[in-house]
Amino acid sequence: MPSHLQIDHASIIDNDTARQVEFVGEVDGEEYEFAVRYSVLKELSGDEPEEDALELFERFGDQITDVCIEALAKRPAATVVVVDEDDLE
């Protein structure tokens, strides 16, 4: 399983239309695109993301990073690794 995710903070965007935070991250020397659904932010924070999705993403960054690594391990061939609330379990 991949061990460490380095997020490119300059790539983080709030795609409020798709209701997800998108970013590029590096794992074991390879770059991957990730999308963390708002439902993940809601599960972690207890609040529905509205204007503060990026703030919630930063606040729960350690947990999100761990979930992203697990999601990548499950779906290594995905073009974009989409992380949703099912990945929290």
Secondary structure as a PSIPRED ss2 file (coil, helix, strand):
# PSIPRED VFORMAT (PSIPRED V4.0)

   1 M C   1.000  0.000  0.000
   2 P C   1.000  0.000  0.000
   3 S C   1.000  0.000  0.000
   4 H C   1.000  0.000  0.000
   5 L E   0.000  0.000  1.000
   6 Q E   0.000  0.000  1.000
   7 I E   0.000  0.000  1.000
   8 D C   1.000  0.000  0.000
   9 H H   0.000  1.000  0.000
  10 A H   0.000  1.000  0.000
  11 S H   0.000  1.000  0.000
  12 I C   1.000  0.000  0.000
  13 I E   0.000  0.000  1.000
  14 D E   0.000  0.000  1.000
  15 N E   0.000  0.000  1.000
  16 D C   1.000  0.000  0.000
  17 T C   1.000  0.000  0.000
  18 A C   1.000  0.000  0.000
  19 R C   1.000  0.000  0.000
  20 Q E   0.000  0.000  1.000
  21 V E   0.000  0.000  1.000
  22 E E   0.000  0.000  1.000
  23 F E   0.000  0.000  1.000
  24 V E   0.000  0.000  1.000
  25 G E   0.000  0.000  1.000
  26 E E   0.000  0.000  1.000
  27 V E   0.000  0.000  1.000
  28 D C   1.000  0.000  0.000
  29 G C   1.000  0.000  0.000
  30 E E   0.000  0.000  1.000
  31 E E   0.000  0.000  1.000
  32 Y E   0.000  0.000  1.000
  33 E E   0.000  0.000  1.000
  34 F E   0.000  0.000  1.000
  35 A E   0.000  0.000  1.000
  36 V E   0.000  0.000  1.000
  37 R E   0.000  0.000  1.000
  38 Y H   0.000  1.000  0.000
  39 S H   0.000  1.000  0.000
  40 V H   0.000  1.000  0.000
  41 L H   0.000  1.000  0.000
  42 K H   0.000  1.000  0.000
  43 E H   0.000  1.000  0.000
  44 L H   0.000  1.000  0.000
  45 S H   0.000  1.000  0.000
  46 G C   1.000  0.000  0.000
  47 D C   1.000  0.000  0.000
  48 E C   1.000  0.000  0.000
  49 P C   1.000  0.000  0.000
  50 E C   1.000  0.000  0.000
  51 E C   1.000  0.000  0.000
  52 D C   1.000  0.000  0.000
  53 A H   0.000  1.000  0.000
  54 L H   0.000  1.000  0.000
  55 E H   0.000  1.000  0.000
  56 L H   0.000  1.000  0.000
  57 F H   0.000  1.000  0.000
  58 E H   0.000  1.000  0.000
  59 R H   0.000  1.000  0.000
  60 F C   1.000  0.000  0.000
  61 G H   0.000  1.000  0.000
  62 D H   0.000  1.000  0.000
  63 Q H   0.000  1.000  0.000
  64 I H   0.000  1.000  0.000
  65 T H   0.000  1.000  0.000
  66 D H   0.000  1.000  0.000
  67 V H   0.000  1.000  0.000
  68 C H   0.000  1.000  0.000
  69 I H   0.000  1.000  0.000
  70 E H   0.000  1.000  0.000
  71 A H   0.000  1.000  0.000
  72 L H   0.000  1.000  0.000
  73 A H   0.000  1.000  0.000
  74 K H   0.000  1.000  0.000
  75 R C   1.000  0.000  0.000
  76 P C   1.000  0.000  0.000
  77 A C   1.000  0.000  0.000
  78 A C   1.000  0.000  0.000
  79 T C   1.000  0.000  0.000
  80 V E   0.000  0.000  1.000
  81 V E   0.000  0.000  1.000
  82 V E   0.000  0.000  1.000
  83 V E   0.000  0.000  1.000
  84 D C   1.000  0.000  0.000
  85 E H   0.000  1.000  0.000
  86 D H   0.000  1.000  0.000
  87 D H   0.000  1.000  0.000
  88 L H   0.000  1.000  0.000
  89 E C   1.000  0.000  0.000
